[in-house]
Amino acid sequence: MISMRAITSGLSLSLSLLGCSTSDKADLTKSDTAAAKGAKDGVPKNANKAGDTGDDDAAKAGSMLARSVTLSAAQIQHGGVRWGAPTIGMAAGRAVVPGEVAPNEDRTARLGAPARGRVLAVAVRPGDRVSAGQLLVTLQSPDAEMAQSDAAKAEAELSARRAEAQYAASARARADRLLALKAIPRQDYDRAIADEERANAGLTQAEAELRRARATAQQLSTGGSANGGIALRAPSAGVVLARTAIPGTVVEAGAPLVIVSDPASLWLIVNAPEQLTALFYRGGALRFTVPAYPADTFSARVDAVGAALDPDTRTLSIRAIVANTTGRLKPHMLANVFVEGVGSSAAAFLPEDAVQLLQGKPHVFLVKPDDTGGARFERREVVLGSRAGGRVAVLRGLSATDVVVTAGAFAVKAEFQKAAMPKMEM
């Protein structure tokens, strides 16, 4: 005869197994739903295949560039994209590295608010030429008003201390005469000496306080007005590069207001790859071009060479001085810097349009065609050499067996930039 305890135990085990089965089924249903949603959103079936790291990078939001992008046959035809093998030859010992024209910070004044206050007026606009001492911005500040008040109090205190010192000096002289005549006791004479020393100490303290108060008022550029006005003036002649001051706004101490720079002298900033660092030295001559004047070549002289490589980019910071007497060059222009080396080396030659700048660095696009007429394009950073006849030498980054985009590279670049844009959620 079967006991009730055995029946109860068997029933409990069956219910437990049924619950697990239901849970597993629910999990499978959720998994199938997520997979279906992914297929609906256009996730490729081979997204997890080995070697698809470029697709993973492309899915990342922000400014990160994908390692590769895929174009359809229609996109390739519309963009005029063509590819082929690079031409291998010998290039002169010259490299091309990206650079940027920047303001000469030794001749640049970045004026900020010396104290918290309200902007009353702005007398200049970006691009205006200013002379040394010219009024740029006027502010109204309670701190400046307090500094003016402190200076006035210090002046009044100094006048009082000076009068006390003069009186103490005359009392001491009178005590000297009376003591010589034995007309006063020694105690009164000693008191006169102590009074004079105390008055002189007070005078010295008042003079120091006045110097401090005047220095504070002068740092705030308060001038002689008593209403807390601050007048910011140009420390040197130059051109207004930027003006962030807006009349009527309240700014905190240190807030940037106006940038004035001398455009006759600029900096050329270069981040040289590690393998080219030996070509840069202080006093060396550099030549460069800018997109605004592609037919003209400008010169610069190396002024400073970094003491160490950047551990993240493995580049060396180079700074050169550019004479810009004509004013044609503008700060923050991009530049292609030519660096002369020694001897010649093997290089891959491509049309100049085949090399595109991505995040300020030269790249070429390697091609892997598919069976549908489309292709997969992988970006690769390269080191450039000399340019001649519309062709550029690639010193590092390519080999004779690579298949690379030779025409329509700009269309491929646009796809990389498009892939780097954050995806909008609907």
C-alpha positions in Angstrom: 0.0 0.0 0.0 1.4 3.4 -1.0 1.9 5.8 1.8 0.5 9.4 1.7 4.1 10.7 2.3 5.4 9.1 -0.9 2.5 10.6 -2.9 3.1 14.0 -1.5 6.8 13.9 -2.3 6.1 12.8 -5.9 3.6 15.6 -6.4 6.1 18.2 -5.1 8.8 17.0 -7.4 6.5 17.1 -10.4 5.4 20.7 -9.7 9.1 21.7 -9.3 10.0 20.2 -12.7 7.0 21.9 -14.2 8.1 25.3 -12.9 11.6 24.9 -14.2 10.2 23.9 -17.6 7.9 27.0 -17.7 10.8 29.3 -16.7 13.1 27.8 -19.4 10.4 28.3 -21.9 9.9 31.9 -20.9 13.6 32.6 -21.2 13.7 31.0 -24.6 10.7 33.1 -25.7 12.5 36.3 -24.5 15.6 35.2 -26.4 13.7 34.5 -29.6 11.9 37.9 -29.2 15.3 39.8 -28.8 16.7 37.9 -31.8 13.7 38.8 -33.9 13.9 42.4 -32.9 17.6 42.5 -33.8 16.8 41.0 -37.3 14.1 43.6 -37.7 16.5 46.5 -36.8 18.8 45.4 -39.6 21.5 43.6 -37.5 23.6 41.5 -40.0 23.5 37.8 -39.6 27.3 37.6 -39.6 27.8 40.4 -37.1 29.6 38.0 -34.7 31.9 36.4 -37.2 35.7 36.5 -36.6 37.3 39.5 -38.2 34.3 41.8 -38.0 35.9 44.1 -35.4 35.3 47.0 -37.7 31.5 46.6 -37.4 31.8 46.6 -33.6 33.7 49.8 -33.7 31.2 51.4 -36.1 28.4 50.6 -33.6 30.1 52.7 -30.9 28.7 56.1 -30.4 30.8 59.3 -30.2 33.8 60.3 -32.3 35.4 56.8 -32.5 36.0 55.8 -36.1 35.1 52.3 -37.3 37.9 50.1 -38.6 35.9 49.3 -41.7 32.7 50.1 -43.6 30.7 48.3 -46.3 29.4 49.9 -49.5 26.9 48.5 -51.9 27.4 48.3 -55.6 25.2 51.3 -56.1 27.1 53.4 -53.6 30.4 52.5 -55.2 29.1 53.5 -58.6 27.6 56.7 -57.3 30.8 57.7 -55.5 33.0 56.8 -58.4 35.1 54.5 -56.2 37.8 52.6 -58.0 40.7 50.6 -56.6 43.9 48.9 -57.5 47.4 48.0 -56.4 49.9 50.9 -55.4 52.9 51.5 -57.5 56.2 50.6 -55.7 59.2 52.8 -56.2 62.0 54.8 -54.5 61.0 58.0 -52.8 63.2 60.9 -51.8 64.1 61.1 -48.1 61.2 63.4 -47.3 58.1 62.8 -45.3 54.8 64.6 -45.0 53.1 64.9 -41.6 50.0 66.8 -40.7 50.3 70.0 -38.7 48.2 73.0 -37.6 48.9 76.7 -37.6 48.2 78.1 -34.2 48.5 81.6 -32.5 51.9 82.4 -31.1 51.2 82.2 -27.4 54.2 84.4 -26.6 52.4 87.2 -28.5 48.9 86.4 -27.4 46.9 87.9 -24.5 44.0 86.0 -23.2 42.1 88.5 -21.1 39.7 87.3 -18.4 37.5 89.0 -15.8 39.7 90.1 -12.8 36.7 89.9 -10.5 33.1 88.9 -10.5 30.9 91.6 -12.2 28.6 92.6 -14.9 29.8 93.4 -18.5 28.8 97.0 -19.3 30.2 97.4 -22.7 32.4 95.7 -25.3 34.3 98.0 -27.6 35.8 95.5 -30.1 34.7 92.7 -32.4 36.6 89.6 -33.7 39.0 90.7 -36.4 39.5 94.2 -35.2 43.0 95.5 -34.9 43.8 97.1 -31.6 46.7 99.2 -30.3 48.4 98.8 -26.9 46.3 100.4 -24.1 43.1 100.5 -26.2 39.9 99.9 -24.2 38.4 96.5 -24.8 35.8 95.7 -22.2 34.2 97.7 -19.3 32.7 95.9 -16.3 31.0 96.8 -13.1 32.1 94.9 -10.0 31.3 95.0 -6.3 34.8 93.7 -5.6 36.4 96.6 -7.5 34.2 99.0 -5.6 35.4 97.5 -2.3 39.0 97.7 -3.5 38.6 101.4 -4.3 37.1 101.9 -0.8 39.9 100.0 0.8 42.5 102.2 -1.0 40.7 105.4 0.1 40.6 104.2 3.7 44.3 103.3 3.5 45.1 106.8 2.3 43.1 108.4 5.1 44.8 106.1 7.7 48.2 107.0 6.3 47.5 110.7 6.6 46.5 110.2 10.3 49.5 108.1 11.0 51.8 110.6 9.4 50.4 113.5 11.5 50.9 111.4 14.7 54.4 110.6 13.7 55.2 114.3 13.1 53.7 115.2 16.5 55.6 112.4 18.2 58.9 113.6 16.6 58.3 117.2 17.7 57.5 116.0 21.2 60.7 114.0 21.3 62.7 117.0 20.2 61.1 119.1 22.9 61.8 116.4 25.5 65.5 116.4 24.4 65.8 120.1 25.1 64.0 120.0 28.4 66.0 117.0 29.6 69.2 118.9 28.8 67.9 121.7 31.0 66.8 119.2 33.6 63.4 120.6 33.4 61.6 117.3 33.1 62.1 113.9 34.8 63.8 111.1 33.0 60.5 109.2 33.0 58.8 111.8 30.8 61.7 111.7 28.4 61.5 107.9 28.0 57.8 108.2 27.4 58.4 110.7 24.6 60.9 108.3 23.0 58.4 105.4 23.2 55.6 107.5 21.7 57.8 108.4 18.8 58.7 104.8 18.1 55.0 103.7 18.3 54.0 106.5 15.9 56.7 105.5 13.4 55.6 101.9 13.6 52.0 102.9 12.9 53.2 105.0 10.0 55.1 102.1 8.5 52.1 99.8 8.9 49.8 102.4 7.2 52.2 102.8 4.3 52.3 99.0 3.7 48.5 98.8 3.9 48.2 101.6 1.3 50.6 99.8 -1.0 48.5 96.6 -0.7 45.2 98.4 -1.3 46.5 100.3 -4.3 48.0 97.1 -5.8 44.7 95.3 -5.5 42.9 98.2 -7.1 45.5 98.3 -9.9 45.1 94.6 -10.5 41.4 95.1 -11.0 42.1 98.0 -13.4 39.7 100.2 -11.6 41.3 103.4 -12.5 40.2 106.5 -10.6 36.5 106.0 -10.6 34.7 105.3 -7.4 31.7 103.3 -8.8 33.5 99.9 -9.1 34.2 100.2 -12.8 36.8 97.8 -14.3 38.4 98.8 -17.6 40.2 96.0 -19.5 42.8 97.4 -22.0 44.9 95.6 -24.6 48.4 94.9 -23.2 49.9 95.0 -26.7 48.9 95.7 -30.3 47.3 92.9 -32.3 44.1 91.4 -33.7 41.1 90.3 -31.7 40.9 86.5 -32.3 37.9 85.9 -30.1 35.4 87.8 -28.0 33.2 85.9 -25.6 32.2 89.0 -23.5 28.5 89.9 -24.0 27.1 93.2 -22.6 24.7 92.7 -19.7 25.9 89.3 -18.6 27.4 88.5 -15.2 30.8 86.8 -15.3 32.8 85.1 -12.6 36.4 86.0 -11.8 38.7 84.4 -14.4 36.0 84.1 -17.1 37.6 84.5 -20.6 36.5 87.7 -22.3 38.8 88.7 -25.2 41.8 87.1 -27.0 44.2 89.5 -28.6 47.2 88.1 -30.7 49.8 89.5 -33.0 49.2 87.8 -36.4 52.7 88.7 -37.7 54.1 85.7 -35.9 52.4 82.2 -35.6 53.2 78.7 -34.4 53.2 75.6 -36.5 52.4 72.6 -34.3 53.4 69.2 -35.6 53.0 65.8 -33.9 55.7 63.7 -35.6 55.4 59.9 -35.6 58.0 58.0 -33.6 59.9 56.8 -36.7 60.4 60.3 -38.0 61.5 62.0 -34.8 65.1 62.0 -35.9 64.3 64.4 -38.7 63.3 67.2 -36.3 65.8 69.4 -34.5 65.8 72.9 -33.0 66.7 75.4 -35.6 65.7 73.1 -38.5 63.8 74.5 -41.5 60.3 73.2 -42.3 58.1 73.8 -45.4 54.4 73.4 -45.4 51.2 74.0 -47.4 47.7 74.8 -46.4 44.4 73.9 -48.2 43.6 77.6 -48.6 46.7 78.2 -50.8 47.5 74.8 -52.3 49.9 76.2 -54.9 52.0 78.1 -52.3 54.6 76.7 -49.9 55.4 78.5 -46.6 58.4 78.1 -44.4 58.9 77.8 -40.7 61.8 77.3 -38.3 61.7 74.7 -35.5 61.7 76.5 -32.1 61.0 73.7 -29.7 61.2 69.9 -29.8 59.4 67.8 -27.1 61.5 66.0 -24.5 59.3 62.8 -24.7 56.8 61.0 -26.8 53.1 61.1 -26.1 52.5 57.6 -24.6 49.0 57.4 -26.2 49.7 58.5 -29.7 53.4 57.7 -29.9 54.2 61.1 -31.4 56.6 63.8 -30.6 55.4 67.4 -30.3 57.2 69.9 -32.5 56.7 73.7 -32.5 58.0 76.0 -35.2 57.9 79.8 -35.7 56.1 81.1 -38.8 56.7 84.7 -40.1 53.2 85.9 -41.2 54.0 89.4 -42.3 51.4 89.3 -45.1 48.7 88.0 -42.8 47.6 85.3 -45.3 47.8 82.5 -42.8 45.1 82.3 -40.1 45.3 80.5 -36.8 44.0 76.9 -36.7 44.5 76.3 -40.4 45.5 72.7 -41.1 48.8 72.1 -42.8 50.8 69.5 -44.6 54.4 69.7 -43.3 57.3 68.4 -45.5 60.3 67.1 -43.6 63.5 66.6 -45.5 65.4 63.4 -44.5 68.6 61.6 -45.6 68.9 59.3 -48.7 65.9 57.6 -50.3 63.6 54.7 -49.4 61.1 52.3 -50.9 57.6 53.7 -51.0 54.1 53.0 -52.4 52.9 55.7 -54.8 49.2 56.7 -55.0 47.2 59.6 -56.4 47.0 62.5 -53.9 43.2 62.1 -53.7 43.6 58.5 -52.5 44.9 59.8 -49.2 42.3 61.4 -46.9 42.6 63.0 -43.5 40.6 61.3 -40.7 40.8 63.0 -37.3 43.8 65.0 -38.6 45.8 62.0 -39.7 46.4 60.7 -43.3 44.6 57.4 -44.1 44.1 55.2 -47.1 41.3 52.6 -47.7 42.0 49.0 -48.3 39.4 47.1 -50.4 37.9 43.6 -50.1 35.3 43.1 -52.9 32.4 40.8 -52.4 30.3 38.7 -54.9 27.4 41.2 -55.1 29.5 44.1 -56.6 29.9 45.8 -53.2 33.1 45.9 -51.1 34.3 46.2 -47.6 36.7 49.1 -47.0 39.2 49.1 -44.1 41.0 52.4 -43.1 44.7 52.4 -42.5 46.9 55.2 -41.1 50.0 55.9 -43.3 53.1 58.0 -43.2 53.5 60.2 -46.3 56.6 61.2 -48.2 57.3 63.4 -51.1 54.6 64.7 -53.6 55.1 65.2 -57.3 53.0 65.2 -60.4 49.7 64.7 -58.4 51.0 61.6 -56.7 52.2 61.1 -53.1 54.7 58.6 -51.7 53.4 56.4 -48.8 56.5 55.6 -46.8 54.8 53.3 -44.2 51.5 51.5 -44.1 51.2 49.9 -47.5 52.7 47.0 -49.4 52.7 45.9 -53.0 50.0 43.2 -52.4 47.5 45.6 -50.9 44.4 46.6 -52.9 43.7 50.3 -52.1 41.1 52.9 -53.2 42.7 55.1 -56.0 39.6 57.2 -56.9 36.5 58.3 -55.0 38.3 58.0 -51.6 36.3 61.1 -50.4 33.1 59.1 -50.7 34.6 56.3 -48.6 35.8 58.8 -46.1 32.2 60.2 -45.8 30.9 56.7 -44.9 33.5 56.4 -42.1 32.5 59.8 -40.7 28.8 58.8 -41.0 29.4 55.6 -39.1 31.1 57.6 -36.3 28.0 59.7 -35.7 25.9 58.7 -32.7 22.8 56.7 -33.6 19.5 58.4 -32.9 16.9 56.4 -31.0 13.4 56.7 -32.2 
